[in-house]
């Protein structure tokens, strides 16, 4: 049985590569920002790093420069 693929804009949490594709921000930059303790859009599941899509959108909207 083939799994149904969910579009990026409908996912609640994205991998770094999906978040980079979605936002246009590079993977290394996303990793650097999400390493900070006060990062509002990072979610760690063990050592796996996910990006909360809606929180990333809010972060981008509020930011002038990244």
Buried (B, 14 or more C-beta within 10 A) or exposed (E): EEEEEEEBEEBEBBBBEBBBEBBEBEEEEBBEBBEEEEBEBBBEEEEEBBBBBEBBBEBEEEEEEE
